[in-house]
Each structure stands twice: as C-alpha cells, then as structure tokens.
Amino acid sequence: MKYANLGHTGLRVSRICLGCMSYGTPKWRPWVLDEEAAQPFFRRAVELGVTFFDTANMYSDGVSEEVTGRALRKYAKLDEVVLATKVYFPTGSGQNERGLSRKAITQACEASLKRLGVETIDLYQIHRMDPNTPIEETLSSLDQLVRQGKVRYLGASSAYAWQFMRALSVSERNGWARFVSMQNHYNLVYREEEREMLPLCEAEGVGVIPWSPLARGLLAGSRKSLDDKEATTRAGSDTLSPILYNQPGDWDVVEAVKQVAEARKAPPAQVALAWLLSKPVVTAPIIGATKPEHLEDAVKAVSLKLTPEEVKALEAPYKPHAVRGL
C-alpha cells in the first residue's frame, strides 16, 4: 500500500479508500452484505494496509455505520484509521431528519458518533449541497463541530464547481474550517469533472476521492453490454446505473479498458483504477468490495503504472456527457 496527504492537510490516508455502502443489511439493497459477511473485508483491508474507510448515515438506514464502527474497533488501530461519514440525505420521515440545517447537522453528527462508537469523526462530509439552507448556516454549523472536537476535517461531495468555490470562499472569509476533500463522480466513463472541478481542487489544495471509480461495475469487465442485468446481483437491481451510463460511446470506453487489460494480463478493474490513481489531483478512489478479488485488485492497482500510450488508448473513446451524479 502507498499513502498520501489528503489535499493540503497533514492527514495521511491510504491510496485506496474502502467504501462501506456495501456493508449493512440486504433489507436496504439486495446486494448489501450483512455484518457477518462483511467482517472478512474489513479484516483483509486492514491486513493490506488500507487505513481509509468511507460510509454515510443513510447507508442501510444507519446500519452501515454500526457495522463499520464495530469492525474497525475489532480489526484496526483507530488512532491510525481515517474514518469518514456523510450527512444530507433523509434518515427518517421527518422534515428535520434530512438536509444541512444547523439542527439537522447537529443531530446527524451525534447519531453518527453513537452508531460508529467513536468520540470524533475524522472526515465529516456533506453528501450533497442543500438548496433549502443558506450556505452560511451549513458552514458555520460544520465549523462548530470542528471546534467542539466532534469532527476533525470537513469534506464535500458532488457539487457544481461554482457552488464548491463559493463554500470555500465563505469559510475563508469567516475564519471557519474549510472543506479539505471533494468526493465526486469521476471515472473513465464519466470525465466531465476534468473541465472545472478537478482544476479547482488542484488550485485550492483539495483532495479528490472519487465515488464509483469503476462506473458501478461497468469497468470491472463482467458485463456484456451497458444494459446487462445478469452479470451481478447489483447489476440486476441497480436503477441508477442506466441513468448515469447510457450513451453508446460509454461501451467503447469499457472495450478500451478490456483491451489494455488483456495486453497487460491484468483484470480490467486494476487498469481502470490505475488510470484514476495516475491523476495527481486524485488522492484515493473509493472502491466497493463484495467479493475478495474486488479488494485485492484495488490494492494491486496502486502499484500498476500505465504507459503514456496506454493512457491515450483508455481516454481516446470518451464522448462528452451531460452533468450526472449531482
């Protein structure tokens, strides 16, 4: 494993982040592993040197945080682990059990701390921007959590570049803790973030930790077409993938990955992740793992160096997309 600073902070994280949406209860999503089935993935991740773990309060209606917290307390040294979670999406039917108001953020943080079984969250992220709450209220509330010692660092996820820059500016003007990371939608099939968000993050010293680095499994090489529902349990029940990846040119990218992978004698997932890791602004892709090889391939990708010719071949088929994933 290799490690890097998260943006312009002193926080060191593994170059692979284990996404924990896959762990919780299958009652929430049929492809989610329950606690017993999830345990080996946390244990193996720690053995492989992974120190970065990402979950959210809405994954499995909170059960993901419970499973993640218990597993890390069992298998990892918490002083070394970087534990991240998120707030914004509904966690109940009430009007204040969602969003980024002061009340919602404060309540959500307290609940996440309890479920995770920790006194402080290392990286607390807003899962989306809240159009119904003034950004000043959101940012001051997050800053208060940092000052109280309940949160160490702040991050954001999936926003327009102008929104993110405005948030950074408001925090700076008021002397509040600013966002140090951006968890955004970025992979070989969807590269629109290269236009504005990634240059912004590089200029502002913000670490990038992409979600869906394998395009919800498309770049793993197991599907036969964009609309293949038979390859995996997740493919058969995933309603978001057909919305995010539905352009004919998307499959050309998948085929390019397969060709490079075949020539390299490496799994397609390794090649796709190695491409992301080759981008200087990317700190750590957030990978999901429901099979042992998912985790093993991700860690091996850290050491896989692509040639300029391979990078060119992987990027050549890309066609512009409408903005997706916000």
DOVEXVEX-46786 format. One record per residue (C-alpha): residue number from 1; residue in three letters; x, y, z. Coordinates in nm, 2 decimals. Layout:
% DOVEXVEX-46786
+-----+-----+--------+--------+--------+
:   n : res :     xx :     yy :     zz :
+-----+-----+--------+--------+--------+
: NUM : Ala :      X :      Y :      Z :
...
+-----+-----+--------+--------+--------+
***
This chain:
% DOVEXVEX-46786
+-----+-----+--------+--------+--------+
:   n : res :     xx :     yy :     zz :
+-----+-----+--------+--------+--------+
:   1 : Met :   0.00 :   0.00 :   0.00 :
:   2 : Lys :   0.10 :   0.36 :  -0.06 :
:   3 : Tyr :  -0.01 :   0.67 :   0.13 :
:   4 : Ala :  -0.07 :   1.03 :   0.06 :
:   5 : Asn :  -0.17 :   1.35 :   0.22 :
:   6 : Leu :  -0.54 :   1.44 :   0.18 :
:   7 : Gly :  -0.52 :   1.76 :  -0.01 :
:   8 : His :  -0.31 :   2.03 :   0.16 :
:   9 : Thr :  -0.36 :   1.88 :   0.50 :
:  10 : Gly :  -0.12 :   1.67 :   0.71 :
:  11 : Leu :  -0.37 :   1.39 :   0.72 :
:  12 : Arg :  -0.23 :   1.07 :   0.57 :
:  13 : Val :  -0.46 :   0.82 :   0.40 :
:  14 : Ser :  -0.41 :   0.50 :   0.21 :
:  15 : Arg :  -0.44 :   0.55 :  -0.17 :
:  16 : Ile :  -0.74 :   0.32 :  -0.17 :
:  17 : Cys :  -1.04 :   0.40 :   0.04 :
:  18 : Leu :  -1.28 :   0.12 :   0.12 :
:  19 : Gly :  -1.64 :   0.23 :   0.06 :
:  20 : Cys :  -1.88 :   0.08 :   0.31 :
:  21 : Met :  -2.21 :   0.13 :   0.14 :
:  22 : Ser :  -2.18 :  -0.25 :   0.06 :
:  23 : Tyr :  -2.20 :  -0.34 :   0.43 :
:  24 : Gly :  -2.51 :  -0.32 :   0.65 :
:  25 : Thr :  -2.83 :  -0.50 :   0.57 :
:  26 : Pro :  -2.96 :  -0.66 :   0.25 :
:  27 : Lys :  -3.31 :  -0.53 :   0.36 :
:  28 : Trp :  -3.19 :  -0.19 :   0.23 :
:  29 : Arg :  -3.04 :  -0.31 :  -0.10 :
:  30 : Pro :  -3.02 :  -0.68 :  -0.21 :
:  31 : Trp :  -2.65 :  -0.67 :  -0.29 :
:  32 : Val :  -2.55 :  -0.53 :   0.05 :
:  33 : Leu :  -2.36 :  -0.78 :   0.28 :
:  34 : Asp :  -2.48 :  -0.83 :   0.64 :
:  35 : Glu :  -2.24 :  -0.78 :   0.93 :
:  36 : Glu :  -2.11 :  -1.14 :   0.94 :
:  37 : Ala :  -2.04 :  -1.14 :   0.57 :
:  38 : Ala :  -1.88 :  -0.80 :   0.58 :
:  39 : Gln :  -1.63 :  -0.88 :   0.86 :
:  40 : Pro :  -1.37 :  -1.06 :   0.63 :
:  41 : Phe :  -1.35 :  -0.75 :   0.40 :
:  42 : Phe :  -1.26 :  -0.52 :   0.69 :
:  43 : Arg :  -1.01 :  -0.76 :   0.83 :
:  44 : Arg :  -0.84 :  -0.81 :   0.49 :
:  45 : Ala :  -0.84 :  -0.44 :   0.41 :
:  46 : Val :  -0.65 :  -0.37 :   0.73 :
:  47 : Glu :  -0.41 :  -0.65 :   0.65 :
:  48 : Leu :  -0.34 :  -0.49 :   0.31 :
:  49 : Gly :  -0.27 :  -0.16 :   0.46 :
:  50 : Val :  -0.60 :   0.02 :   0.39 :
:  51 : Thr :  -0.65 :   0.30 :   0.65 :
:  52 : Phe :  -0.92 :   0.50 :   0.48 :
:  53 : Phe :  -1.29 :   0.40 :   0.52 :
:  54 : Asp :  -1.59 :   0.59 :   0.40 :
:  55 : Thr :  -1.96 :   0.54 :   0.49 :
:  56 : Ala :  -2.27 :   0.76 :   0.53 :
:  57 : Asn :  -2.56 :   0.79 :   0.78 :
:  58 : Met :  -2.81 :   0.69 :   0.51 :
:  59 : Tyr :  -2.64 :   0.37 :   0.40 :
:  60 : Ser :  -2.86 :   0.08 :   0.52 :
:  61 : Asp :  -3.05 :   0.34 :   0.72 :
:  62 : Gly :  -2.76 :   0.38 :   0.96 :
:  63 : Val :  -2.66 :   0.01 :   0.99 :
:  64 : Ser :  -2.36 :   0.06 :   0.77 :
:  65 : Glu :  -2.21 :   0.30 :   1.03 :
:  66 : Glu :  -2.28 :   0.05 :   1.31 :
:  67 : Val :  -2.11 :  -0.24 :   1.11 :
:  68 : Thr :  -1.82 :  -0.02 :   1.01 :
:  69 : Gly :  -1.76 :   0.11 :   1.36 :
:  70 : Arg :  -1.76 :  -0.23 :   1.52 :
:  71 : Ala :  -1.54 :  -0.39 :   1.25 :
:  72 : Leu :  -1.28 :  -0.12 :   1.28 :
:  73 : Arg :  -1.27 :  -0.13 :   1.65 :
:  74 : Lys :  -1.21 :  -0.50 :   1.62 :
:  75 : Tyr :  -0.96 :  -0.52 :   1.34 :
:  76 : Ala :  -0.79 :  -0.18 :   1.32 :
:  77 : Lys :  -0.60 :   0.06 :   1.53 :
:  78 : Leu :  -0.84 :   0.36 :   1.55 :
:  79 : Asp :  -0.56 :   0.61 :   1.60 :
:  80 : Glu :  -0.42 :   0.51 :   1.26 :
:  81 : Val :  -0.75 :   0.47 :   1.07 :
:  82 : Val :  -0.92 :   0.76 :   0.89 :
:  83 : Leu :  -1.30 :   0.72 :   0.93 :
:  84 : Ala :  -1.53 :   0.92 :   0.71 :
:  85 : Thr :  -1.90 :   0.95 :   0.70 :
:  86 : Lys :  -2.16 :   1.18 :   0.54 :
:  87 : Val :  -2.48 :   1.38 :   0.61 :
:  88 : Tyr :  -2.76 :   1.52 :   0.40 :
:  89 : Phe :  -2.99 :   1.25 :   0.27 :
:  90 : Pro :  -3.31 :   1.16 :   0.47 :
:  91 : Thr :  -3.26 :   0.93 :   0.76 :
:  92 : Gly :  -3.63 :   0.93 :   0.86 :
:  93 : Ser :  -3.96 :   1.07 :   0.76 :
:  94 : Gly :  -3.94 :   1.40 :   0.95 :
:  95 : Gln :  -3.87 :   1.73 :   0.80 :
:  96 : Asn :  -3.56 :   1.78 :   1.01 :
:  97 : Glu :  -3.41 :   1.44 :   0.95 :
:  98 : Arg :  -3.25 :   1.55 :   0.63 :
:  99 : Gly :  -3.07 :   1.84 :   0.48 :
: 100 : Leu :  -2.79 :   2.07 :   0.61 :
: 101 : Ser :  -2.96 :   2.30 :   0.86 :
: 102 : Arg :  -2.79 :   2.36 :   1.19 :
: 103 : Lys :  -3.05 :   2.13 :   1.36 :
: 104 : Ala :  -3.01 :   1.85 :   1.10 :
: 105 : Ile :  -2.63 :   1.86 :   1.10 :
: 106 : Thr :  -2.60 :   1.86 :   1.48 :
: 107 : Gln :  -2.85 :   1.58 :   1.53 :
: 108 : Ala :  -2.70 :   1.37 :   1.25 :
: 109 : Cys :  -2.35 :   1.41 :   1.38 :
: 110 : Glu :  -2.45 :   1.30 :   1.73 :
: 111 : Ala :  -2.63 :   1.00 :   1.58 :
: 112 : Ser :  -2.33 :   0.90 :   1.36 :
: 113 : Leu :  -2.09 :   0.93 :   1.65 :
: 114 : Lys :  -2.31 :   0.69 :   1.85 :
: 115 : Arg :  -2.35 :   0.44 :   1.57 :
: 116 : Leu :  -1.98 :   0.44 :   1.48 :
: 117 : Gly :  -1.88 :   0.41 :   1.85 :
: 118 : Val :  -1.62 :   0.69 :   1.84 :
: 119 : Glu :  -1.58 :   1.02 :   2.00 :
: 120 : Thr :  -1.46 :   1.21 :   1.69 :
: 121 : Ile :  -1.53 :   1.16 :   1.32 :
: 122 : Asp :  -1.21 :   1.21 :   1.11 :
: 123 : Leu :  -1.37 :   1.33 :   0.79 :
: 124 : Tyr :  -1.73 :   1.46 :   0.80 :
: 125 : Gln :  -1.87 :   1.52 :   0.46 :
: 126 : Ile :  -2.18 :   1.69 :   0.32 :
: 127 : His :  -2.34 :   1.43 :   0.09 :
: 128 : Arg :  -2.48 :   1.69 :  -0.14 :
: 129 : Met :  -2.54 :   2.07 :  -0.13 :
: 130 : Asp :  -2.87 :   2.17 :   0.03 :
: 131 : Pro :  -3.06 :   2.42 :  -0.18 :
: 132 : Asn :  -3.30 :   2.49 :   0.11 :
: 133 : Thr :  -3.04 :   2.60 :   0.36 :
: 134 : Pro :  -2.82 :   2.91 :   0.34 :
: 135 : Ile :  -2.46 :   2.80 :   0.29 :
: 136 : Glu :  -2.35 :   3.02 :   0.58 :
: 137 : Glu :  -2.57 :   2.82 :   0.82 :
: 138 : Thr :  -2.43 :   2.49 :   0.69 :
: 139 : Leu :  -2.07 :   2.60 :   0.71 :
: 140 : Ser :  -2.09 :   2.76 :   1.05 :
: 141 : Ser :  -2.26 :   2.45 :   1.18 :
: 142 : Leu :  -1.98 :   2.23 :   1.05 :
: 143 : Asp :  -1.72 :   2.47 :   1.18 :
: 144 : Gln :  -1.88 :   2.44 :   1.53 :
: 145 : Leu :  -1.85 :   2.06 :   1.52 :
: 146 : Val :  -1.47 :   2.10 :   1.45 :
: 147 : Arg :  -1.43 :   2.35 :   1.73 :
: 148 : Gln :  -1.62 :   2.11 :   1.96 :
: 149 : Gly :  -1.38 :   1.83 :   1.88 :
: 150 : Lys :  -1.66 :   1.61 :   1.73 :
: 151 : Val :  -1.51 :   1.63 :   1.38 :
: 152 : Arg :  -1.15 :   1.67 :   1.26 :
: 153 : Tyr :  -1.18 :   1.76 :   0.89 :
: 154 : Leu :  -1.46 :   1.86 :   0.66 :
: 155 : Gly :  -1.54 :   1.73 :   0.31 :
: 156 : Ala :  -1.80 :   1.78 :   0.04 :
: 157 : Ser :  -1.94 :   1.55 :  -0.23 :
: 158 : Ser :  -2.08 :   1.61 :  -0.58 :
: 159 : Ala :  -2.15 :   1.98 :  -0.64 :
: 160 : Tyr :  -2.10 :   2.23 :  -0.92 :
: 161 : Ala :  -1.76 :   2.39 :  -0.92 :
: 162 : Trp :  -1.91 :   2.73 :  -0.86 :
: 163 : Gln :  -2.10 :   2.60 :  -0.55 :
: 164 : Phe :  -1.79 :   2.45 :  -0.41 :
: 165 : Met :  -1.58 :   2.75 :  -0.47 :
: 166 : Arg :  -1.84 :   2.97 :  -0.31 :
: 167 : Ala :  -1.84 :   2.74 :   0.00 :
: 168 : Leu :  -1.46 :   2.76 :   0.02 :
: 169 : Ser :  -1.47 :   3.14 :   0.00 :
: 170 : Val :  -1.74 :   3.18 :   0.26 :
: 171 : Ser :  -1.54 :   2.96 :   0.50 :
: 172 : Glu :  -1.22 :   3.16 :   0.44 :
: 173 : Arg :  -1.40 :   3.50 :   0.49 :
: 174 : Asn :  -1.54 :   3.39 :   0.82 :
: 175 : Gly :  -1.24 :   3.21 :   0.95 :
: 176 : Trp :  -1.43 :   2.88 :   0.96 :
: 177 : Ala :  -1.28 :   2.53 :   0.89 :
: 178 : Arg :  -1.30 :   2.47 :   0.51 :
: 179 : Phe :  -1.36 :   2.17 :   0.31 :
: 180 : Val :  -1.04 :   1.97 :   0.25 :
: 181 : Ser :  -1.18 :   1.70 :   0.02 :
: 182 : Met :  -1.42 :   1.65 :  -0.27 :
: 183 : Gln :  -1.59 :   1.31 :  -0.32 :
: 184 : Asn :  -1.71 :   1.34 :  -0.67 :
: 185 : His :  -1.83 :   1.13 :  -0.97 :
: 186 : Tyr :  -1.52 :   1.05 :  -1.17 :
: 187 : Asn :  -1.41 :   0.75 :  -1.38 :
: 188 : Leu :  -1.31 :   0.66 :  -1.73 :
: 189 : Val :  -1.67 :   0.66 :  -1.85 :
: 190 : Tyr :  -1.76 :   0.99 :  -1.69 :
: 191 : Arg :  -1.49 :   1.26 :  -1.70 :
: 192 : Glu :  -1.68 :   1.58 :  -1.70 :
: 193 : Glu :  -1.52 :   1.67 :  -1.37 :
: 194 : Glu :  -1.20 :   1.74 :  -1.56 :
: 195 : Arg :  -1.35 :   2.06 :  -1.70 :
: 196 : Glu :  -1.38 :   2.27 :  -1.38 :
: 197 : Met :  -1.40 :   2.07 :  -1.06 :
: 198 : Leu :  -1.06 :   1.89 :  -1.08 :
: 199 : Pro :  -0.87 :   2.21 :  -1.17 :
: 200 : Leu :  -1.04 :   2.39 :  -0.89 :
: 201 : Cys :  -0.95 :   2.12 :  -0.64 :
: 202 : Glu :  -0.59 :   2.12 :  -0.76 :
: 203 : Ala :  -0.56 :   2.50 :  -0.73 :
: 204 : Glu :  -0.72 :   2.51 :  -0.39 :
: 205 : Gly :  -0.54 :   2.21 :  -0.24 :
: 206 : Val :  -0.84 :   2.00 :  -0.20 :
: 207 : Gly :  -0.80 :   1.62 :  -0.21 :
: 208 : Val :  -1.02 :   1.43 :  -0.46 :
: 209 : Ile :  -1.17 :   1.09 :  -0.35 :
: 210 : Pro :  -1.39 :   0.98 :  -0.64 :
: 211 : Trp :  -1.70 :   0.77 :  -0.59 :
: 212 : Ser :  -1.80 :   0.50 :  -0.84 :
: 213 : Pro :  -1.44 :   0.47 :  -0.98 :
: 214 : Leu :  -1.54 :   0.16 :  -1.17 :
: 215 : Ala :  -1.87 :   0.31 :  -1.31 :
: 216 : Arg :  -2.09 :   0.09 :  -1.09 :
: 217 : Gly :  -1.91 :  -0.22 :  -1.21 :
: 218 : Leu :  -1.91 :  -0.14 :  -1.58 :
: 219 : Leu :  -1.53 :  -0.11 :  -1.58 :
: 220 : Ala :  -1.48 :  -0.43 :  -1.39 :
: 221 : Gly :  -1.53 :  -0.63 :  -1.71 :
: 222 : Ser :  -1.80 :  -0.86 :  -1.60 :
: 223 : Arg :  -2.09 :  -0.71 :  -1.81 :
: 224 : Lys :  -2.15 :  -0.79 :  -2.17 :
: 225 : Ser :  -2.33 :  -0.46 :  -2.25 :
: 226 : Leu :  -2.45 :  -0.14 :  -2.09 :
: 227 : Asp :  -2.79 :  -0.29 :  -2.02 :
: 228 : Asp :  -2.66 :  -0.63 :  -1.90 :
: 229 : Lys :  -2.87 :  -0.71 :  -1.59 :
: 230 : Glu :  -2.75 :  -1.07 :  -1.54 :
: 231 : Ala :  -2.38 :  -1.02 :  -1.46 :
: 232 : Thr :  -2.42 :  -0.94 :  -1.09 :
: 233 : Thr :  -2.69 :  -0.91 :  -0.82 :
: 234 : Arg :  -2.62 :  -0.53 :  -0.81 :
: 235 : Ala :  -2.65 :  -0.50 :  -1.19 :
: 236 : Gly :  -2.99 :  -0.66 :  -1.18 :
: 237 : Ser :  -3.12 :  -0.42 :  -0.92 :
: 238 : Asp :  -2.93 :  -0.10 :  -0.99 :
: 239 : Thr :  -3.17 :   0.17 :  -1.10 :
: 240 : Leu :  -2.90 :   0.45 :  -1.11 :
: 241 : Ser :  -2.65 :   0.29 :  -1.34 :
: 242 : Pro :  -2.88 :   0.31 :  -1.65 :
: 243 : Ile :  -2.92 :   0.68 :  -1.58 :
: 244 : Leu :  -2.55 :   0.76 :  -1.53 :
: 245 : Tyr :  -2.42 :   0.54 :  -1.81 :
: 246 : Asn :  -2.65 :   0.51 :  -2.11 :
: 247 : Gln :  -2.46 :   0.67 :  -2.41 :
: 248 : Pro :  -2.35 :   0.43 :  -2.69 :
: 249 : Gly :  -1.99 :   0.57 :  -2.66 :
: 250 : Asp :  -1.97 :   0.45 :  -2.29 :
: 251 : Trp :  -1.93 :   0.09 :  -2.40 :
: 252 : Asp :  -1.64 :   0.19 :  -2.63 :
: 253 : Val :  -1.46 :   0.30 :  -2.32 :
: 254 : Val :  -1.53 :  -0.03 :  -2.15 :
: 255 : Glu :  -1.39 :  -0.21 :  -2.45 :
: 256 : Ala :  -1.08 :   0.00 :  -2.45 :
: 257 : Val :  -1.02 :  -0.09 :  -2.08 :
: 258 : Lys :  -1.06 :  -0.46 :  -2.17 :
: 259 : Gln :  -0.81 :  -0.43 :  -2.45 :
: 260 : Val :  -0.54 :  -0.27 :  -2.23 :
: 261 : Ala :  -0.61 :  -0.51 :  -1.95 :
: 262 : Glu :  -0.57 :  -0.81 :  -2.18 :
: 263 : Ala :  -0.24 :  -0.68 :  -2.31 :
: 264 : Arg :  -0.13 :  -0.62 :  -1.96 :
: 265 : Lys :  -0.26 :  -0.96 :  -1.84 :
: 266 : Ala :  -0.44 :  -0.77 :  -1.56 :
: 267 : Pro :  -0.80 :  -0.75 :  -1.46 :
: 268 : Pro :  -0.99 :  -0.45 :  -1.61 :
: 269 : Ala :  -1.07 :  -0.32 :  -1.27 :
: 270 : Gln :  -0.70 :  -0.28 :  -1.19 :
: 271 : Val :  -0.64 :  -0.09 :  -1.52 :
: 272 : Ala :  -0.94 :   0.14 :  -1.46 :
: 273 : Leu :  -0.82 :   0.22 :  -1.10 :
: 274 : Ala :  -0.46 :   0.26 :  -1.21 :
: 275 : Trp :  -0.58 :   0.53 :  -1.46 :
: 276 : Leu :  -0.75 :   0.72 :  -1.18 :
: 277 : Leu :  -0.45 :   0.69 :  -0.95 :
: 278 : Ser :  -0.23 :   0.83 :  -1.22 :
: 279 : Lys :  -0.41 :   1.16 :  -1.19 :
: 280 : Pro :  -0.21 :   1.39 :  -0.95 :
: 281 : Val :  -0.52 :   1.55 :  -0.81 :
: 282 : Val :  -0.68 :   1.21 :  -0.71 :
: 283 : Thr :  -0.59 :   1.11 :  -0.36 :
: 284 : Ala :  -0.78 :   0.78 :  -0.32 :
: 285 : Pro :  -1.07 :   0.62 :  -0.52 :
: 286 : Ile :  -1.35 :   0.49 :  -0.31 :
: 287 : Ile :  -1.40 :   0.13 :  -0.40 :
: 288 : Gly :  -1.68 :  -0.11 :  -0.31 :
: 289 : Ala :  -1.59 :  -0.48 :  -0.24 :
: 290 : Thr :  -1.84 :  -0.76 :  -0.21 :
: 291 : Lys :  -1.60 :  -1.03 :  -0.34 :
: 292 : Pro :  -1.24 :  -1.09 :  -0.22 :
: 293 : Glu :  -1.09 :  -1.01 :  -0.56 :
: 294 : His :  -1.25 :  -0.67 :  -0.56 :
: 295 : Leu :  -1.03 :  -0.56 :  -0.27 :
: 296 : Glu :  -0.72 :  -0.75 :  -0.39 :
: 297 : Asp :  -0.75 :  -0.59 :  -0.74 :
: 298 : Ala :  -0.79 :  -0.24 :  -0.60 :
: 299 : Val :  -0.48 :  -0.27 :  -0.38 :
: 300 : Lys :  -0.27 :  -0.41 :  -0.67 :
: 301 : Ala :  -0.38 :  -0.11 :  -0.88 :
: 302 : Val :  -0.18 :   0.12 :  -0.66 :
: 303 : Ser :   0.14 :  -0.04 :  -0.80 :
: 304 : Leu :   0.02 :  -0.07 :  -1.16 :
: 305 : Lys :   0.19 :   0.21 :  -1.37 :
: 306 : Leu :   0.03 :   0.27 :  -1.71 :
: 307 : Thr :   0.24 :   0.39 :  -2.00 :
: 308 : Pro :   0.15 :   0.72 :  -2.18 :
: 309 : Glu :   0.04 :   0.51 :  -2.48 :
: 310 : Glu :  -0.20 :   0.30 :  -2.26 :
: 311 : Val :  -0.34 :   0.62 :  -2.10 :
: 312 : Lys :  -0.40 :   0.76 :  -2.45 :
: 313 : Ala :  -0.58 :   0.44 :  -2.56 :
: 314 : Leu :  -0.80 :   0.44 :  -2.25 :
: 315 : Glu :  -0.90 :   0.81 :  -2.29 :
: 316 : Ala :  -0.95 :   0.82 :  -2.67 :
: 317 : Pro :  -1.30 :   0.68 :  -2.70 :
: 318 : Tyr :  -1.46 :   0.92 :  -2.45 :
: 319 : Lys :  -1.75 :   1.13 :  -2.56 :
: 320 : Pro :  -1.88 :   1.44 :  -2.36 :
: 321 : His :  -2.17 :   1.38 :  -2.12 :
: 322 : Ala :  -2.44 :   1.59 :  -1.96 :
: 323 : Val :  -2.36 :   1.66 :  -1.59 :
: 324 : Arg :  -2.46 :   1.35 :  -1.39 :
: 325 : Gly :  -2.43 :   1.24 :  -1.03 :
: 326 : Leu :  -2.53 :   1.56 :  -0.85 :
+-----+-----+--------+--------+--------+
***
